[in-house]
Amino acid sequence: MTRADVLVVGGGIAGVSVAYELAATHRVVLAESEAQLAYHTTGRSAALYFENYGHAAIRPLSKASRRFLEHPPPDLCDVPLLTPRGGLTVARRDQIDLLDEAEEEGRAAGTDVRRLDPDGCVELVPALRGELLGGGLWEPGAADIDVAALHQTYVRGIRSRGGEVRRKAPVSTLRPLTDGWEAQVGDDELTVGYVVDAAGAWGDEVAVAAGVDPVGLQPYRRTAFMVPGREEWKTWPMCIGVAHDWYFKPDGIQLLCSPADETPSPPCDARPEDLDVAIAIERINAITSLGIRSVRSAWAGLRTFAPDRAMVIGPDPGNPRFVWLVGQGGTGIQTAPAAARLAAALLRGDDLDPDLVEAGVDPDALSPARLTER
Ligand SMILES: Cc1cc2nc3c(=O)[nH]c(=O)nc-3n(C[C@H](O)[C@H](O)[C@H](O)COP(=O)(O)OP(=O)(O)OC[C@H]3O[C@@H](n4cnc5c(N)ncnc54)[C@H](O)[C@@H]3O)c2cc1C
């Protein structure tokens, strides 16, 4: 029997970031089912920081995360976590309405977005077929994230603060006590004050195991694959269709491509389907002169959303000793530093950090109460 203050369920980016924050004030144990941390969605992302993306309520979390990503604690990380990339959203001639909407959303969130004509788009990505384009939206601040280094920064930080990270440690049962939980974690029993649910696609399953009402999470499969690239493509920005139905970005000398698919899936070890890869190739070849024919590697991951597509962060209204940190959808990496600080502040009952407030983070819009108190 082990005693701790907090049990964090899940060793993806959500789990390690919140465990790091809480380890500053609490005895934390993080438990991950798999032998390898970040094995699921966190290890399968496109690794981009792209502010003009996702539900309005999570955009302030992206903004508020930038400072940590630019200046991680030097004793925990000695490589840059962000590398300038830039993001170009492109519209065909019949998609100008969508481009107007994307521009409005970006401006409303205070993101630096600049409208480009078709020539401006082709200047940035010469493979685009300018004759098909109506225009583009340029986000100069978009950047590549070193996801492995970010994840490792948090793991190092947990350990340096005296926290414990357990692998091959599935959390199977959670019995409520008057002041916390008795948890079965692998072969061990833990008594803890709080449980933080950072179990990604399995978030609702963990809640049900604790006797907490689920919030209605839905995982969706997303496919990505690498194709051979060229040296001169390495500096291109990430390029995404304004209808969010394809994207590509350089990854070293390869191009990372996706059909931006969203196929509902149960929580599982997601695998790519050949058809989704073929659809992406067709769409990207239609709008560019890339002529993609061969694929080097393909993978898929689950992006998990709450019904309204905002994240779910904070103590459960029915049992405040169960704290949600789920529904990261397609922005869980770029929002992790701020989302973790928000979850930690809500668990402790602290005021929000001033920079979260300044960025416009609204805890009510992210609270589980919006989904469970119907
Ligand atoms: C193709 C693709 C591209 C993406 N691109 C980007 C991007 O460019 N930028 C961005 O910010 N985001 C992106 N995302 C989204 C991002 O990857 C996710 O939002 C993020 O990784 C979710 O992290 P997580 O920790 O919540 O989930 P996960 O990484 O899935 O971690 C959850 C963990 O919980 C563990 N677990 C579950 N149940 C239990 C249990 N009972 N006991 C113990 N452990 C348990 C699981 O094994 C898992 O390791 C992308 C996703 C995909 C698939």
The ligand as a MOL file (V3000), in Angstrom:
LIG
                    3D

  0  0  0     0  0            999 V3000
M  V30 BEGIN CTAB
M  V30 COUNTS 53 58 0 0 0
M  V30 BEGIN ATOM
M  V30 1 C -2.2040 12.9610 -36.4880 0
M  V30 2 C -2.3230 13.8990 -35.3170 0
M  V30 3 C -1.8030 15.2010 -35.4360 0
M  V30 4 C -1.8530 16.0700 -34.3330 0
M  V30 5 N -1.2310 17.2810 -34.4440 0
M  V30 6 C -1.1670 18.1110 -33.3810 0
M  V30 7 C -0.4320 19.3240 -33.4510 0
M  V30 8 O 0.1880 19.6360 -34.4800 0
M  V30 9 N -0.4180 20.1440 -32.3500 0
M  V30 10 C -1.0840 19.8060 -31.1850 0
M  V30 11 O -1.0440 20.5830 -30.2230 0
M  V30 12 N -1.7850 18.6380 -31.0940 0
M  V30 13 C -1.8380 17.7930 -32.1610 0
M  V30 14 N -2.5300 16.6160 -32.0720 0
M  V30 15 C -3.2900 16.3380 -30.8560 0
M  V30 16 C -2.4150 15.9050 -29.6930 0
M  V30 17 O -1.5350 14.8810 -30.1120 0
M  V30 18 C -3.3280 15.4220 -28.5460 0
M  V30 19 O -4.2650 16.4310 -28.2140 0
M  V30 20 C -2.5180 15.0880 -27.2880 0
M  V30 21 O -1.4290 14.2590 -27.5830 0
M  V30 22 C -3.4180 14.4140 -26.2470 0
M  V30 23 O -2.5990 14.0950 -25.1300 0
M  V30 24 P -3.1560 13.2410 -23.9200 0
M  V30 25 O -2.0730 13.1790 -22.9130 0
M  V30 26 O -4.4800 13.7980 -23.5380 0
M  V30 27 O -3.4870 11.8010 -24.5330 0
M  V30 28 P -2.5250 10.5340 -24.7860 0
M  V30 29 O -1.2210 10.9260 -25.3400 0
M  V30 30 O -3.3100 9.5500 -25.5680 0
M  V30 31 O -2.2590 9.9980 -23.3190 0
M  V30 32 C -3.2440 9.3520 -22.5420 0
M  V30 33 C -2.5530 8.2060 -21.8430 0
M  V30 34 O -3.4100 7.6710 -20.8330 0
M  V30 35 C -3.0890 6.2970 -20.7150 0
M  V30 36 N -4.1750 5.6280 -20.0130 0
M  V30 37 C -5.4520 5.4680 -20.4240 0
M  V30 38 N -6.1860 4.7950 -19.5010 0
M  V30 39 C -5.3360 4.5270 -18.4690 0
M  V30 40 C -5.4790 3.8530 -17.2250 0
M  V30 41 N -6.6560 3.3400 -16.8360 0
M  V30 42 N -4.3960 3.7430 -16.4120 0
M  V30 43 C -3.2020 4.2790 -16.7690 0
M  V30 44 N -3.0160 4.9200 -17.9620 0
M  V30 45 C -4.0620 5.0520 -18.7870 0
M  V30 46 C -2.9260 5.8470 -22.1560 0
M  V30 47 O -2.1890 4.6480 -22.2450 0
M  V30 48 C -2.2160 7.0450 -22.7600 0
M  V30 49 O -0.8120 6.8790 -22.7910 0
M  V30 50 C -2.4870 15.6900 -33.1230 0
M  V30 51 C -3.0330 14.4070 -33.0230 0
M  V30 52 C -2.9450 13.5170 -34.0810 0
M  V30 53 C -3.4860 12.1320 -33.9400 0
M  V30 END ATOM
M  V30 BEGIN BOND
M  V30 1 1 1 2
M  V30 2 1 2 3
M  V30 3 2 2 52
M  V30 4 2 3 4
M  V30 5 1 4 5
M  V30 6 1 4 50
M  V30 7 2 5 6
M  V30 8 1 6 7
M  V30 9 1 6 13
M  V30 10 2 7 8
M  V30 11 1 7 9
M  V30 12 1 9 10
M  V30 13 2 10 11
M  V30 14 1 10 12
M  V30 15 2 12 13
M  V30 16 1 13 14
M  V30 17 1 14 15
M  V30 18 1 14 50
M  V30 19 1 15 16
M  V30 20 1 16 17
M  V30 21 1 16 18
M  V30 22 1 18 19
M  V30 23 1 18 20
M  V30 24 1 20 21
M  V30 25 1 20 22
M  V30 26 1 22 23
M  V30 27 1 23 24
M  V30 28 2 24 25
M  V30 29 1 24 26
M  V30 30 1 24 27
M  V30 31 1 27 28
M  V30 32 2 28 29
M  V30 33 1 28 30
M  V30 34 1 28 31
M  V30 35 1 31 32
M  V30 36 1 32 33
M  V30 37 1 33 34
M  V30 38 1 33 48
M  V30 39 1 34 35
M  V30 40 1 35 36
M  V30 41 1 35 46
M  V30 42 1 36 37
M  V30 43 1 36 45
M  V30 44 2 37 38
M  V30 45 1 38 39
M  V30 46 1 39 40
M  V30 47 2 39 45
M  V30 48 1 40 41
M  V30 49 2 40 42
M  V30 50 1 42 43
M  V30 51 2 43 44
M  V30 52 1 44 45
M  V30 53 1 46 47
M  V30 54 1 46 48
M  V30 55 1 48 49
M  V30 56 2 50 51
M  V30 57 1 51 52
M  V30 58 1 52 53
M  V30 END BOND
M  V30 END CTAB
M  END
